[in-house]
Amino acid sequence: MAVTAFVLGLVGLLVMNLLLGPVAVVLGALALYRRTTRPGRARLAIALGITDVLVLACLVTADGTWSWSLT
């Protein structure tokens, strides 16, 4: 579960921030609650999930869009 949360948090930095960020946070927290053998990866997943949401907030604030834009 910790590995899945980590991967979702990592992918969430590039695509689908709004969906993958909170899912990574929840899965990471559940992994820690269930005393995973990889607590570092679970904590990193939580941090990445929070970062996903912050990146999305910066994007929305900067140009009013919900997606990446190069133009």
Secondary structure as UniProt FT lines:
FT   HELIX           2..12
FT   TURN            13..14
FT   HELIX           17..33
FT   TURN            34..35
FT   HELIX           39..63
//
